[in-house]
Amino acid sequence: MNKTDQAELERWIDIITQKAVDFGLDFYPAHFEVVPDYVIYELGSYGLSGRFSRWGLGRAYHQQKTMYEYGMSKIYEIVFNSNPCQAFLMDSNSMLSHKFVVAHVLGHNDFFKNNIYFEHTDRQMIEKVRLHANRIRRYEDEFGKMQVENFLDAVLSIEYHFDTATTTSYHRKQVKPDEPVKAPPPPTTEFDDLWNIVDGPLVRDTTPNVKFPQEPDRDLLGFLRDYAPELTRWQRDIINMVREEMIYFIPQIRTKIMNEGWASYWHERIMTDLDLTPEEHLEFRKLHSSVLSPGSKMSINPYYVGYNIFRDIERRWNGEPDTDHPETDWLGDKRTRPDANGMMKIFDVRRDENDLSFLRKYLTEGLINRLDMFTYRKDVVNGVQVWVVADTDWRNVRDTLLESMTNMGMPIIEVENGDYKRRGELLLNHASDGKPLDTDYTQRTMRHIYSLWQRPVHIQTEREGKPLLLSFDGEEFNMDEVWTGE
């Protein structure tokens, strides 16, 4: 980008920022940087600038970049939840595309700052992940690259398994309030005391017949960090780094539809209010239509669904009827509160909800019909396996979508007993929702958990309504039906 284009972009950033403020958006100071396409795809794959390097993240980078080079997909921007907010624009985009992206980014920025699920996130995480990456490189130099990589693979296999409903800080409650804990040794480096990591596992109550933990613990990462008996200090530190980074990412995963819908709603409002030439307006509408395309019938486009729900909430709380589906329309508070208005309502929704509550409350029958949403299943037609429509009932469609998003689509795994059989074995419990665990995936994950716990690992689950115990002793897997006395 030459100096003239750079000055023009900076002028438009100021104009768009003022428009966003005039509309009532409240965001952190924003820093925009124009970068080559490969930087955009590297940031998109790694999630944060300067994050530790892993083979899986590198694979994602090459997949995304290849799809871009073949014209199959395109990332227009990357924006981080930070203060100041950092956003990156692709240098090959047109000036109109830059304006479009700046307006979209300010919508994200407002969402990051005001949605309650981001309230406890670390706004300096970009700087922190660089320290994490430096420490991991130091551990590779000290203990061997392969050993550290294998350990990271094990930790990343369970990175989603902590209680996202209650984990809002970097510290865990102790298993027992009066449980004695080793005092951490004096720091030996500038990093050692950052998270109060101790050399060995926390000391726990070993009184006979006292269950450990006393209540099921969904924070598997935190439990292994604190109580895995054989882990060294650097291994506990790596678990803690991964856990901290996941605490940062989880709100973004839990609000994907809302966040993209909010940013899309505001890029349209802001861009429509700008003084664009006819050519620019046509280009904007093409971009807008591309971003908000319904997507394939096999998946939902979060931009499209989130944007339409926000528009529908605004319409209903303004008291405007749905002329296409009047028989299913649910009007908002305008019926009983003449002072209610749609704009106030969508700002409240932006603040208070996550994707599950957002869809449960505001994905109505009329919207599902308008967006042509349905469930599907595999079937055999003329000897060929194909996907067919399974259900179009709006409640079933909504509930199926909600079910797929519960716990981010991951099975809920709890630590049931850290001293199973009084031999220090680890017993986990699958809080079954009727869906069986994938056997191959579960076995691979249990192998990783064993490498962290260094003792046999068991998982209680169900299959076809019958209790099942999956076990791995470091060499063999066993699958035993549990006798219930019936």
N, C-alpha and C positions, 0 to 999 in steps of 0.2 A: 504494500500500500504506500503510495507516494504521499508527500507532505500535504498536497492539496486535498486528497481524499481523506487523509487523517484529520485535517482541520474540519472538513465537512462532516465527518462522522462525529467528532466531538461536539460540534454545534447541534447536531440532531439528538445526541445523547442528552444534552441539556434541555432541549425542547421536550423530548419524550418524558424525561424525569419530572419536569414541571407539570406536564399533563397528568402523569400518574398521581402526583401530590394533589392536584386540583380535584381529581376523582375520589380522593380520600384514602389512597393506599399509603401504608406506613411501613417503611423498609429501612434496612441498614444502608449506610453509604455503599455505593457499588463501584467496583473497579473493573473496567472492561479491557481485555487484551485481545488483539487480533493475531492469530497463530496459524501455521500451516495445517493442512488436513490431518497429517499423521499425529500431530500433537493432540488434536481433538479426539482422535480414536484411541490414543494411548490413555488420555484422561478418562474417557468413557469406559474403558476396560478396567482400569485400576481403581476407579471410584474417587480417588483423591490424588493430587499432585504429590509426588515424592514417596508414595506408598511402597512397601517392601515388594520385591519382585518375586513372582511365583510362576511356575510353568502354566497353571490354569489361567492366570490373568493374561499371560502372553498369548496363549491360544485364543482367548476371547478377542484380543487386539487384532490378531491376524484375520480372524473370521469377519469382524466388523469392517476392517479396512478393505478386505477382498470384496465384500458385498457392495461397499461404496464404489470401488473401482469398476465393478461390472454394472453399476447403475441400479442395484437392487435395493439400496437403502441409503439414507443420508442423515447425518447428525448435523443440525444447524448450530447448536450451541452446547456448552457445558457450563453449569452454574453450581457453585458450592454453597452449602449452608455455613456461612462464616460471617464474621464481623471484623472488617468490612466484607461485604459479599463479593466473591471473586467469580467473574464470568469470562468465558473465552469465546471469541467469534472466529469463524473459519474465513481465512483471507481470500478464498476463491469466491465467496458470496458477493452478490451485487449490493449496492448501497441500500436498495429497498429491502433486501433480505436482512441487512444489518439493523435497519430501523425496526423491522418486524421482530427480530430476535431480542433487541434491547427492550421492547415493550413486553415481550414474553418473560424475559428474565426478571423484570421488575415485579411481575405477578408472582413468580416463585419467591423472590426476595421478601415480599410482603407476607407470603404464606409461611416461610421459614421463621420470620420474626414473631408472628402472632398466633399460629396454631399451637394449642396447648401441648400437643404431643412432641413438639420440638423444644419445649420450655427448658428441659434439663440437658439438652445436648451441648457439647463443648464447642463453642464458636471458634476456638483456636485449634481445632483438630488438624488442620492442614500442617501447622507447625509441629504438632505432636507426632503425626505419622512419619514425618522426616526423622525425628529422634528415634522412633521405633525402627525404621529402616536402618539407621546407623547402628543401633544396638544389635540388630539381627546380623548385620554384616560383621560386627565385632565378634559375635558368638560363632559365626561361621569360621572366622580366622582362628579362633581359640579352640573350638571343639570339632571342627571339620564341617565342610559344606554339606556333605551327604547326610550326616547325622542331624544337622539342624533342619535340612529340607524334609527329611522323613518325619521328624517331630512336628514340623509345621503342617505337613499333610494330615497327620493324625488329628491335630487340633482343628484344622479347617473342616474336617469331616463332620464336626459337631458344632460349628460356629453359630448356628441358629438356635441351639438348645440352651437357652436360659429364659427365665420368666420375664417376658417382655411387658407383662402387665404391671409388674411391681419394681422392676429394675430401672431406676431413674438416676442412679449415681454410680460412681466407680467402686463403691464399697458394698460389701454384703453384710447382712446381719449375721451374728454368730449363731451356730446351731442351737446353743443354749445360752441364755443371758449371763449365767454365772460360770460359763465354761472357761477354764484357765487357758491362756494363749501364751506361747513363747514370745518374749520381747524380741523385736528385730535386732540383729547385731548392728554395730556401728557401720555406717556406709563406707565402702572401700573405693567407690568411684562416684562421680557426680550424678550418676543415674540410679544408684542402688536404692536410695530412700524415696524414690518418686511414688511408689505404690505400696510401701510397707511390706514388701515381699520377704518372707522368712526362708531360712535354709531348708527346714523340714516341714512336715505337715503340722497343722495346728493340733495341739493336744486336746483330746476329747475325753468325756466321761466314760470310763470302762466298767462301771458298775454292772454286775450281771443283770440281765433281763431289761436293761434300759435300751430302747430302740435308738438306732443312730442312722439318720437323723430322726428326731422324734416325730416330725411331720414330713410327708413327701416334699421333696425339694426339686423344683423345676429348673433351677439354675445349675445345670450339669457342668457348664464351663467353670463357674465359680466353685462348685463343690470339688471338682478334680484339682483345680488350682490350690485349694486350701487343704485338701485331705488325702490326695493320692500319696501313698506312703514312700514311694521310691523316687519321686521327682526331685531334681536338683534346683538350685536357686534360679539358674538361667531358664530352665524349662517352665517354672512357675511364672517367670517374667513374660515369656512368650505367650502363654495362655492368657495372661492378663492383658497383654497388648492386643491380641485378637479380640478379646471380650470388649475392651474399651472401644475399638473401632466398630464392632457390631452395635454397641449401644448408640453410636453416632448414626449408623446406617439404618437401624430398625425403623425410626419414625418415617423415613423416606419410603421404605417398603410398605409400611402400614397406611400411607396416605397417597399412594401413587395416583389413583384415579382422581381424588380431590385436587391434589397439587397441580397435575397437568390440566385438569378442567378449569381451575382457577386462573392459571397463567394464560390459557387459551381464551377464556372469557375476556380477560383484560387486554390481551394483545389486540383483540378485535375492537374493543371499545376505544382504546387509545389510537389505533391506526385509523379507524373511521373518523376520528376527530382531528386528524392531521390534515394539513393543506397539501394533498398529494396531487400530482398531475394525473390525467386520465390513464396514461400508460402505467404509472406507478400503482394506481388503484387496481387496474386489471391484474398486474403482477401480484399485488397483495392478495387479491381474492383467489388467485390460483394457488398461492402458498397456503392460505387459510384452508382452502378446500382439501389440499393435499394432507395437511396435518390432521384435519378433522374427518378424514375418510372413514367410513364404517369399519374398514378392515375386512379380514376374511371371516367367513361364517364359522370358522373353527376357533376363533379367539375374539376378544374384545379389544378395541382401541381405547386406552384410558383417556386420551385427549377427547375423543368423540363422546364417550359416555359421561365423563365428568363435566364437560362443557354443557351438554344438553341438560343435565340435571340442574346445574346452577341456573341456566336460563329458565328452566321450568319452575324452580323455586321462586325466582324473581317474578315470573308471570303470575303464579298462584297467589303470592303474598301481595301483589298489586291488585288482586281481585279480578284479573282478566280471565274469562272462561276459555276453555280449550274447545275451539269450534270443530276440530276434527274428531274429538272423542268426548263430547259433553256428558255422555252417560257414565264415564269412569273418572271424571275430573274430581280432584280433591283440592278445593280452594283453601287458602291459608287463613291467617288471622284477620284478614280484611273483612270477613263476614261479621266478626264480633268486635273488632277494634278498628274503627275508621282511621285511626292515626297510623296503623301499621303500613309498612311499605316494603317492597321487594328488595330494595338495595340494603336496607338495614338488616333484613333477614339473611341475605347471602353473606354479609360480613360476619354475622353471628355464627352461621354454619361453618364458615371458614375457620373461625376461632375454636369451635368446640368439638368438632367431629373427627373421626378417622374413617377410612374407607368402609369398614363394616357397618358402623352406625349411620354413615352417610347413605349407603345403599339401602339399608333396612328401613330407614325413615322416608327417603325421598325418591326411591326408584319405584314409581307408581305403575299401575296397570296401563294408563294411557301412554306413559313413556316407553314401557316395554313393547307395546304395540307399535308405537311410532318408530322405535329403533329396530324393530324386527328381530327381537331377541328370542332365542329358544334353546332348549337342550338337545343334545344329539347322542347317538350311540352307533356302534358298529353293527352292521347287518350284512347278510349275504343276499345279493340280488343277481339272479341269473348266473350263479356260481362264482360271482366276484364279490369280494369283501369291500363294502363301501360304508361311508358315514351317512346316516339318515336322521331326519328330525325325530326326536323321541317325545318331546313334550312342548306345548306352546302355552300351557296355563301359566299366567303371569306370576302367581305365587310360587309355583314350583321352579320357574326360571330364576326368580329372585333368590329363593332359598338355596338352589343349587350353586349359584354364583357365590353367595355368602359362605356356604360350606367349603367351597374350593379355596377361599381366602382366609378361613379361620386358622390362626397360628401360622399365617403366611404360607399355607398349604403344606406345612411340615407336620409330621406326627408329634403329638405331645408326649414327651418322655420325662418321667420323674425319677429322681433317686429315691428308691423305697428303703434300701438298707445298705449301709456302707460296711456292715460286718455280718453279712449273710452267712448263716451256718456257724457263726462265731469263729470263722476262719479268715476274716478280712476280705471275703469275696464281695463283689459289687452286684446288688440286685436293683435293676431298673424296672419301671412299670410303664407300659404303654397305655395311656388314658384313651382307650379305644372308643372310636365313634362309629364302629361297625365296619370300618374299612381295614382289611388285613395289611400288615406290614409287607413290603416287598422283600421276599426272602433273600435274594442275591444282594440287594443294597444293604439290608440289615446285617448280613454276615460280614460284608466288607467294613461296615461301620463298627461292628463289635470287635473286629480285629484291631482297628485303630484305638478303640477305647481300652482294650486289653493292654496295648502298648503303653498307654498312659497310666493305668491302674496297676499293672504288673501282677494281677491276680485274676482268677476266673471271673467272667462277666456273664450275668444272666438278665434276660428281659422277659417279664410277664406280659402276655398279650392274649388275644383271642383269635380263633379261626373257626368260621362257621358256627359261632356261638359257644364254642368250647374253649376253656382256659388252656393256654399253651405256654410252656416255658422253653425259651431258646437259650442255649448255653454255649460258651466258648471258653476252653481251658488253656488256650495258647497253642493248641495243636488241632483239636477236633471240635466240630460243631455238633450239638445234640438238640433234638427237638422232641419234647416230651409233653404228652397231654397230662394235665393236672387233675388228679382225682378230687372230686368235690364231695364225695360221700353220698352221692345220690344213687 
